[in-house]
Amino acid sequence: MSANLRRLVVCLDVDSGRVKKGVRFEGLRDVGDPVELAARYEAEGADEIVFLDITATVQGRAAWLDVVRRTAEALFIPLTVGGGVRTVEDVAGALRAGADKVALNSAAVADPTLLSRAAQRFGAQCVVLSIDARRDATRPSGYRVVTHGGRTDTELDAVEWARAGARLGAGEILLTSIDRDGARDGYELQLTRKVADAVLVPVVASGGAGLAEHVVRVLGETRADAALVAGILHDGVTTIARLKDAMSRGGVATRGRGACSMQAS
């Protein structure tokens, strides 16, 4: 597959087994069943699904592996799972439940060796470093890493952490702008550009999609490999077909279907 082909990734933020959506990780509202939505978006042409248990880390719960399993069974496209993943065994459990990739966020900040240990056991292609970043002029890049659903500041610089994470073994970066999340005023292009330029692994841009042109811009004006969308699909503002049509008209080549599965022993 050509490196120039870009992915359209759909995110399902899950809380207590239901897909929720809010603004800047707050004001969550119910938008549906994760299994039904995942299957629908695949049928409509999504390239990948990201499933995030958005309260597991905060509330100290394990990821909802039963929901992960049911979602994975309904899909033929890659599924990334995150939320409440704290150990290598948690990664193994998610992969056994059917995930193709596992996203690590707060736990990787607390123990960066988790990235390398997971990559050594399962392969870098299964390990995603999920970075939530907020604008902060005191950080070298202008962006600070935050954890626990945006509730906890760290001392990490977003670009430096992305570079370190890739070096430790992460095979992909899921980069979310907390400032833009759910606001629908466009992706944080400067943040995305800085991180994508700093690493050699694929970067998924997240946070801020409101219009098809936002997707076209982030993929056309940065080195991001994929754009993540959520609320504008859940609310019926647009469809995957319309987004992909806009990408094509904007000169952004979309990638075809395919899956990369990994079994955990």
N, C-alpha and C positions, 0 to 999 in steps of 0.2 A: 504494500500500500504506500502510495506516495506520501512523503512527509508534508507536502503542500496541501493535502486534503484535510479539511477541518471537521470536527465533530460537533454535533448539537446534543447536549447532555441535559436530561430532565432530572430535577431534584425533587425528591419526596421527603419532606421534613416530617418525621413521625413522633407523636407524643401519645402514649398510652394506646398504641395500636391504630391510631387514626392520623391521616395526613393533615398537618396544620400549616398555616402561613401567617406571618406577621410582618411588622416593619421594624428593621434593626433588631431582630430577634425578640420583639415584644409584641403584645396585643395579639396573641395567637388566636386564630379562628379555624374551625373545622372545615375541611374542603373535600373529604372523602376517604374511601378505603384504599390502602396502599396497593393491595394486590390488583384490584380492579383498575386503578389509575395507571399502574405500571404496564399492565397488559394493553390498555387503551393507547398509551403513548408509544409503545412499541409498534402497534398496528398502524399508527399514524406516521411512523418513520423516525422515531427517536433513535439515535446511534447508541446511546448508553443511558442507564438509569443510576442515579445516586440515591441511596437510601440512608438518611441520617436520623438516628434516634436522638432528638434534640434535647431531651431532659435526662438521658441515662447518666451522663457524666455528672451533672449537677446533683441529681437525686441519689447517686451512688448505686444505680441499678445496672444489671447486665443488659446488653443489647437484647432486643426482642427477637430472639433467634427463631421462634415459631413463625413470626411474621416474615422474617427474612427468608425462611425456608419456603413458605407459601408463595412469596413474591418471586423467588428464584425459579421455582417450579413452573411459573407462568411465563417465564421469559426465555428468549433465545439470544438476546443481546447482552453485553456485559453488564454486570451489576456490581456497584461499589457500595460497601456498607461501612458505616461509622457510627460512633456514639457509644460510650461506655466500654470501649476497648482499651484495656489497661495492661494486658500481659500478652506474651507470645501465645499462650494457651487460648486467650480470647480471640486472637487472630485465627488460630486453628479452628476454633468453634465456628466462627463466621464463614470461613472457607468451606468447612464441612457442611454448613447449612445451605451452601450454594452460591455464596458470594464469589466473584471473580477477583475482586480487589478489596482491600480493607483500608479505610482511612483512619489515620492516627492524628490526634490533635493535642488535647491537654496532657495525655499520658506521655507523648513524645517530648513535650516541653519539660515535664517533670523528670523524665529519664530518656535522654536522646539515644542511649544505646538500644532502646526498644526497636528503633528503626533498623539498625544494623543486625540485631538478633533475628528480627522477623524476616529481613531480606535474605539472610544466610540460610534460614530454614525453608522459606517458601519461594524465594526469588524476588528480585526487586520489582518485577512486573506486577506483583500482588500487593505491593506496599505503596500507599498514597499518604503523603504528608499534607494534612489539611491545615491551612493557615488562615486564621481570622485576623485581619489587620485593621487598625484605625489610624487616621491621620494624627501625627504627633511630631511637631517641629523639633522636639528634643532628640529624636532618633536620627542617626546618620542619613537614612533614606527618606525621612519624613513620615515613616509609618511604623507604628508599634504593634507587636503581636499581642493579642488578647486571647484568653482561654475561657473555658466553662461558659460557652454560649455568649461570649462578649462581656461577661460579668467581671472578669479578673484581668487586670493589667499585668504584663510581664515587663522585664527589662530588655527583652529581645527586640532587635531591629528586624523588620519583616524580610528585607532582602538578604541580610546576613543569615537569618534563620533558614530561609529557602536554600541558600547556597550550602549551608552546613547539612541540612536535611538530605539534599541530593548526594552529598559526599558520603553521608552515613549509610545510604542505601535506598532511600525513597526513589521509586521509579516514576513517580508523577507528583505534581503539586496541585492541590485544589485550593485556589486562592480566593478568599471571600473578603470583600470590602464591607466592614460593619457599617460604615457611614452611608453606603449606598443600598445595603440589603433591604429589599422590599419597597424602596422609595420610587423605583421605576423611572429614574431620571438619568439612566445610562451607567455603564460600567465605569469603574475608577481606572481610566486609561493609563494614567501616570504610574500608578501602583503596578498594574498588570505589565506594563512595558518594562519597568525596572526589574521585576522578578523574572519575567520571561527572558530578558537579556542576560540575566545573571546565572542561569542554569541551563544545562543541556538536556534535562528531562522535560517531558511534556507538561504544560501548564494549562489548567482549566480555569478560566475567568468566571467569577461568580459574584453576584450582588449588583442589582441595578437595572436589569433588563426590563424595559417598559415598551419598547417599540422594536420592530424588525431592524430598523437602522442602527439601533444600539448593538445588536448582534453583529451586523455587518462591520460596524466601526471597530469593535474590539478585536475582531478576527482579521480585519484588513489593515489596521493601524498598529498592531502589536504582533509579537511572535507567539501569542497564545495559540495552543493547538485546539482548544475547544471552548465553547461558551455554554455556560449553565443557565438554564431558564427554569422558572417554577410558577410563580403567581400569575403571570400573564396567560399561561396555559390553563391553570386551575380555574381562573375566573372567566375563561372564554374570550379574552381580549384578542387573542390570535390563535393560530394553529401551527403545528410543526410544518405542515405543507407550505403555509404562507411564509414562515421564517426561512425555510430552505429555498423557496422561490426567490426571496429577497437576497439571500446569500448568493445565489447563482447570478442574479441580475447585477449584484454588486461586485462580481468577480471573485467571490470566495468559493472555492471548490469544496463540496461536501464529500465526505467519505461514504463508502458503501457499507453494507451490513457485514458483521462478522463478530465472532466471540472468541475470547481467549480464556479458557477455563482452567482452573487449578484445583487439584484435589489435595486436601490436607490429610496427612497420616497421623 
